[in-house]
Amino acid sequence: MEMQDKVNKVVRRKKQDDEGFSYVCQVCDFDCVGRKGIMKHFNEGHSEELDKIKSELKGEDVDAQLTKLVMNSAFVEEKSNGVPEKHKNGVVEKGKEPGKAEAKAKGAVKPKLAMTIDRLDAMEKVQEDTGRKDYPVTLDVMKMIDARTTRIPNYGSLQGRIARLVAVVVGKKEIVEIEEEEEEEEKKEKEGEKMEEEDEEPNLYCFKCNEGLGSSYSVIMPHLEEKHEDFLNVLYTMFPPAKKRMGQFIEKAAAKFKLEVPSLKDVEKLIKIDEDEKQKQRDALLLKRKQELAAERAKQEEERKEKMRKLEEERKKKQEEWNKKNPPLTENQRRMKERDRVKAELKKIKGQHGGMRRQRLEKRL
């Protein structure tokens, strides 16, 4: 029970509407369905808490014990007295959420924002001037973006997650010709969501403030501290261990990744590409094994034929040696040998009552 209580302090289960449940990280409120997802989240973002619990477990298979404790974790307690928030130009501010007071006055209850990717997809709005999707900067929305990011194959660990969240506020605005845009789009479709290492200096742009930030990645953190403090607070809430070095994480993430929030369509496309690639690898491995098996069988068949050939040669050799030692008899020799044998038979039946037998042998003389 003592170890279960310690596990309950870092992870709990939450009941869902479909009579199932999800796992909730008590450190950063990350929510996901399936124990593999929550274990992956802890290994990447909260490995220190995980190592502390593992060090106190006894036995050989520590990972199996920890997984069992996570699966039996207590259910999270629903909070009904949380502080509502509102957002202005994508920046969260303390206060009452718009429409909250009116809803309460009418007796209506606003449903809690579920952490589902489908709900996030419904909230996406496209800015007419830039064609870029705009997201409200709230904890729930950013957790949903993070949940969507972690579905991407090889999303880039913690830096990849932070890069997609920073993209809610800051992006790389490129000025290119139409032909170059089409070539870049085709290249993106072929390569998917790969890490980029740009030779040219980026043109950083804050889409919430509608102002350019220059070409140095080091200006992103000061800009966020100055004008988007609540956005940083959300990041600190989601990634407590990275709080002290958040500036370094943001700078490296911006330099290493495209500052773009992945859409549901992009995620599904990348998952499909990854599955196709893995299927190709499985097919190639299967084909290789079949070829190896066919080659092994061909080798065994060749060895069997070689063995039979050697046995046949050995048999013929022995036959030749025997023929040399026992040359075939001539016709006269065979007749003489046959007479001798018949005479020997007649001597045996001499004095016995074997008239018919005697007559047959005498005819052969």
Phi, psi and omega in degrees: 000328181295317179291325178296321178296322179292322177293323180297337180285340182249338180211142177218168177258150179231131181289141178252168181293333183270026178068008174261196178209159177237170179256137182239126176284123181283349181276315184231009179065021175292137185233133178205163179259129178103136182291331179296322179295317182289324178293321177295321179298317181290321180296328183268326186247336184224051183293332181295314179297323181292320181293325179297317180291319181297325182294337181266350178280145181245148180120180183277304184270084182291321181297320179294321178296316181295319179299320179295320179294321178295319180293334179259015182296156183289159178280144182289145179273127180291135179255128182249356182244037179289159180275119181290157181228162174226164180228146179226120183055034177085359181252124183286136178230151178289145180144197180267143179287137181304132178086355183290314182296319180296320180295320179293322181298326181274357180084010180276149180244121180281126181293147179291137182293113181285145182273074180235145181291328179296320179295322178295320179298325180287336182274345184294132178236137182263126176287132184291326184283326183250344184072013183261143180284137182252134181237138173290140183271087176229160182299317182297314182295317181290328174292325178290322176297320179294320178296322177293320181298318183292348175280342182288130176298132180054053184287350174101025176057215186294319180296321178295322179292316180295322181300317180291331179282320177299330180296345175296328183251312188244142177217179177254113183262117182254143177248105183225165177283165182299319181297321180292325178296318180295319179295321179294322180294318178295321179295321179295320180295326182282320187269338181077210185266069182267159176292143182244141175236099187274137174278326181277154179288136182284157175251090184286143185213133176268113183279347176277322180264351183056052178214150179280150182245000180096202185241005181259129180293339182290347182274350184294312183297314177300323179294319179294321180294326183280317189241350182224054182297322181293328175297318178295323179298324177294318177298318179297323179293322182282327182229073181302318181297337182266006186298315184293331182244029183299323179299317179293318180299316182295316181297315179292321180295319180293326180284334187263334186235160170286131180278079181222135175279121183291132176277166179300322179295319179297317182297313180297323180294316180293323177296318179296317179298316180295318179295320178296319180295318178294323178295320177298319179295319177296317179297319179295320179294318178297316178298320179297317179295320178297318179295319178296319179295318178296320179293322179294317178295319178298322179295316179296320179295320178295320177296320179296315179297320179296320178295316178295323179296317180294320178297320179295319178296319179295320179297315179296322180296316178296321179296319179295318178297319179294320179296326178292319179286331182234078182294152181292144182282150174281172182296318179296317179298321180295319180294318179297320179294324180291321178297316180299320181293320180294318178298320178296325178290321179296324179294326181292323184266006179294129180086358178255162179275086179220054185301311182296316179298318181297316181299320180293321180290321179297326179294336183274353178283000000 
